[in-house]
Amino acid sequence: MTSHRDRPTGAVDLNVSFETVLPVPVLLRHQDVAEVNPKTLQPPRHINDRFTSPQAWSPLRKRLVLCLLCVATCFSSVAASSYAPAKAAVAEEWGVSQVAALVGITTFTTGFALTPMVLAPVSEVWGRRLVFTLTGVLFVACQIGSALTQSYPGMLVLRFFAGVGSSTYSSMVGGVISDIYGPQERNTPMAVFSGGALFGTGLGPLLCGFVVQHLGWRWIFWAQAIVNAVVVLAIFAFVPETRRNVLLRRKAAALNLWYDDVGAEPNVVFRTTAPDAQQVIVCEKIAYKFERDEEEHESIVRKIATSATLPFVLLFTEPVVFFFSLWAAFSWSILYLGFAAVPLIFTHVYHFDLSSANAVLASSCAASVIAMVVSIYQERWLDGLSNPKLPLHRPERRLYFSCVESICLPIGLLVFGWTARIQIHWVVPAMGIGISTLGIFSVYLAVFNYLADSYHGYASSALAAQSFCRNFIGGIFPLVTVQMYTNIGYGPASTLLSGIGLLLTACPWVLVAYGETIRAKSRFANKLAQ
């Protein structure tokens, strides 16, 4: 209740936050108390409880969300790589060459590369959960369509849209990790996410080689449709919205609805702290707004246009984004090169059948798990290190280990190419694949973490640039792998690629030495610093 001296003002606009202190409903006159439901005079704490910061969730809830999304990431990678064992069967089915059959990988990765630039602003407006659900349904529908299609062009179209549908389970998971974990907590979740992405690329050919050989190529897609349908249902049931601006906008709407209903009661006003926090005031109406409401009212078309163009602006004006995108694209291309090179070498040199040749990629799966575990513990070791020569407050701390570990990529290529001969046991070139995967993992994790730490507000665009390069270029490599390895030779072809990989390992060394100077000259980094 309020005294006669407290004259209520009109409406008060308040900014909503996760820690909002709720205005208290009070009565103008004591005698009106019988006319009002007692619960009306309590602030709506249930709304505060419903809209909590994802970073305040319990560790168990965070792990559940992380686990489900990393499983989805793994199976989105499986969808890309599982097509490779079917190339001969698809070529025979529709009378096309095996190289033409592999275009199904290229169309998939093209959809995978382009979609995040469109869906990123959509998730800003309607939330990540809705985008995950809708794209997941599209993904499953395209897998069913791929299992049923009766034409080669139809397969290519369905593969493109399967890439569109599955792309969010790679591009947006990093954003969810940023939503629910603070900067100092993110390395372990990012390592698990990266491990899931790489594990899936090896798992696809490993499993689907057996499926094609014993059940037929169409069962590749039936099996994935079943598994992915279960994953999408689990995400719909157990993964809540995590994007801050979407949650706060919904909270503001819920609070406004509640306070409007209570304000309609006779002689009910609200006691709250003035926006300048200088005094307590009494008002007749409360209106909550999200602090970025004006930005949010920007048209979705304009948001999509900005989201689609800014990554390319960064790519061609920011040297860090350009060279890191090139480094990531080359590393990912080596991963995709294996889809064609491994069956070629192990069927021709060691006379493996289809399923056995693709099973060699189990070495890539094992290396992904090893790299994930190592990256978690090495980061913890670095946190406890005190060495002025290794400053831990700079984004370059994300590159210390990749300076050394990325050398595994060219080394693994040399081992793979030069030991693939009948006189040497097949385990040795298989180990080369695993060694390369260790290097690819270090590149993937370093690029993601460094760009996120360096570009902050522009991080999503910087990451979209490298994601586009990585997936688009990676999808082209399987088309040229067989010709390159056949015409040049296994050893020389691997040496050529190893040399390129060795040159690109200079990227982290240059940034560790000159990163601060380069960032100081960056137009976008300077905007963030102001």
C-alpha positions, -999 to +999 in steps of 0.1 A: +000+000+000+011+035-006+004+067+013-015+097+000+018+116-004+030+092-030+014+105-062+018+079-089+033+090-122+021+077-156+041+049-174+077+040-166+099+023-192+123-002-178+151-023-196+147-060-191+176-082-180+180-117-165+186-100-131+156-077-133+143-064-099+106-066-103+083-037-095+059-044-066+022-039-070+007-018-042-027-003-033-035+034-033-059+030-003-059+005+025-097-001+023-093-015-013-074-045+000-105-067+001-112-060-036-079-074-048-066-110-050-037-112-025-015-129-051-019-098-073+002-079-048+032-101-053+057-095-081+058-122-108+088-141-096+077-171-117+085-151-148+120-144-135+124-181-127+113-191-162+136-167-181+171-173-165+204-167-181+217-199-199+250-193-182+233-198-148+220-232-157+231-262-137+262-281-149+240-311-156+217-292-178+245-276-198+261-310-203+228-325-216+224-296-241+261-299-252+259-337-255+227-336-277+240-309-300+274-325-304+257-358-313+238-338-339+270-323-351+285-357-355+256-370-376+257-339-398+293-348-406+282-384-412+257-371-437+285-354-457+310-383-457+286-413-458+278-406-495+314-415-505+311-453-502+280-452-525+298-435-554+303-468-574+267-480-568+252-446-576+273-444-608+261-478-619+225-471-610+223-440-632+251-446-658+273-417-647+311-417-640+323-422-604+336-386-604+302-373-614+286-395-587+308-377-561+292-344-571+267-354-544+293-345-518+299-311-535+263-301-537+259-311-500+288-290-489+276-260-510+243-260-492+262-265-459+285-235-467+258-210-479+230-215-454+245-202-422+248-167-437+210-167-442+199-185-410+222-166-386+199-134-387+168-156-386+180-172-354+185-137-340+149-129-345+131-162-338+157-181-318+181-210-322+157-237-311+131-230-338+159-230-365+173-262-351+139-278-353+129-267-387+162-274-404+163-308-386+129-317-402+142-306-436+173-327-431+153-358-422+129-352-451+159-349-476+174-382-463+141-399-469+139-383-504+175-395-512+165-430-503+135-429-526+147-408-555+148-424-590+170-398-608+205-385-605+195-348-608+170-355-580+197-369-558+219-338-563+190-315-555+182-335-524+218-335-513+220-297-516+190-293-493+203-320-469+233-298-466+211-268-459+192-287-432+222-302-415+243-270-416+228-255-384+241-285-364+276-273-372+274-235-377+251-227-347+264-251-321+294-228-314+269-200-308+250-221-283+283-229-265+290-192-263+254-187-249+258-212-220+295-211-212+316-181-202+349-173-220+370-191-195+348-223-196+345-227-234+376-247-243+364-280-231+329-277-248+346-264-280+370-294-279+340-318-276+322-300-304+353-301-327+358-338-318+322-346-327+326-329-361+358-347-370+346-381-355+315-380-378+336-375-410+354-408-403+323-426-389+303-420-421+325-441-445+333-465-417+297-476-412+283-469-446+309-490-464+294-520-447+258-508-454+264-503-491+282-537-495+255-557-476+222-538-478+226-515-508+233-477-512+197-466-504+200-479-469+226-453-462+199-427-463+172-448-446+195-455-416+204-418-413+168-407-416+159-429-386+188-418-365+185-382-373+147-382-367+154-394-331+181-368-327+158-340-339+130-351-315+155-352-286+167-316-294+131-304-297+123-320-263+154-312-243+172-282-258+156-249-247+162-215-263+197-202-254+200-169-274+201-140-250+182-114-270+154-138-279+150-148-242+150-112-230+125-101-256+102-129-246+107-121-209+098-084-216+066-095-234+056-118-205+063-091-179+043-065-198+014-089-202+014-096-164+017-060-153-010-048-178-034-074-163-026-064-127-027-027-136-063-031-147-073-039-111-089-010-093-064+013-074-034-009-080-001+009-088+035-001-088+065+008-067+098+005-085+133+021-088+136+049-113+156+040-144+184+063-132+184+043-099+183+076-080+149+071-062+120+049-056+089+060-075+052+049-078+037+046-112+005+035-129+020+014-157+051-006-162+065-011-198+095-034-202+117-032-233+148-050-244+178-026-246+184-034-283+147-032-294+155-005-320+182-028-336+158-057-335+132-038-355+156-038-385+140-058-413+149-094-416+157-089-453+183-062-443+197-085-416+201-113-441+218-090-466+243-079-440+249-114-428+255-126-464+279-098-473+299-090-441+317-123-441+331-116-475+341-081-465+360-095-436+375-123-458+390-098-483+399-069-460+411-087-429+444-106-434+438-127-403+404-138-415+418-145-450+447-166-440+429-184-412+401-192-437+427-205-461+443-226-434+410-241-423+399-247-458+430-266-467+428-287-436+392-295-442+400-303-478+425-329-467+397-345-446+374-347-476+403-358-498+403-390-477+368-400-489+383-407-524+420-414-516+415-440-489+393-464-510+415-458-540+447-467-523+435-495-501+415-513-528+443-510-554+474-515-532+461-538-505+431-553-524+406-545-497+369-548-505+347-517-502+337-521-465+373-529-454+388-500-473+364-475-457+369-491-423+405-478-424+389-444-415+385-457-380+419-443-375+405-408-381+378-415-355+403-427-330+425-396-336+396-373-331+389-387-297+426-386-287+429-350-299+398-340-280+410-354-247+445-339-252+431-304-260+410-304-228+439-313-205+465-291-223+443-261-219+440-268-181+478-271-179+482-238-197+458-221-173+481-231-144+513-219-162+530-187-151+554-175-178+558-139-189+569-152-224+534-168-228+508-141-219+475-158-213+453-126-216+457-123-254+437-141-281+470-156-292+470-180-263+445-200-284+474-206-309+502-218-287+495-255-290+485-254-327+519-239-335+533-274-327+504-297-333+494-284-367+526-299-381+509-333-377+489-325-409+518-324-434+536-352-415+506-375-417+502-368-454+538-379-461+533-411-440+501-418-458+514-412-494+549-428-492+541-459-471+511-470-492+528-499-509+523-537-507+557-542-490+546-521-460+517-532-437+485-513-442+484-502-406+512-477-414+494-455-440+463-459-417+484-443-389+493-415-414+455-407-417+453-406-379+483-383-376+468-359-402+435-359-383+454-347-351+467-318-371+433-310-386+417-310-352+443-285-339+437-262-368+399-264-365+399-256-328+425-228-331+408-210-359+374-211-342+387-200-308+411-173-321+385-156-344+359-157-317+383-141-292+397-115-316+366-102-334+339-104-306+309-086-321+321-096-356+330-131-346+299-147-362+308-131-396+345-140-393+335-176-385+310-176-413+338-166-437+360-195-427+331-219-427+321-209-462+357-214-475+362-246-455+330-264-467+329-250-503+366-258-511+365-291-491+336-303-512+356-298-544+386-319-534+370-354-538+363-346-574+400-342-582+416-366-558+415-398-579+430-380-610+457-363-588+468-395-570+466-416-602+485-392-625+511-378-601+515-409-579+506-415-542+538-403-528+544-372-549+507-361-546+509-363-508+542-345-509+527-316-529+498-313-504+522-317-474+543-288-487+512-265-489+502-276-454+537-269-441+536-234-455+502-227-439+515-238-404+533-205-404+499-188-397+499-193-360+536-186-356+532-152-373+502-143-351+518-154-319+547-131-328+529-101-343+492-107-335+488-075-314+503-053-341+482-069-368+450-065-347+459-029-340+458-021-377+425-039-382+396-016-391+371-039-374+392-046-343+396-009-338+358-004-340+355-030-312+381-013-291+364+021-292 
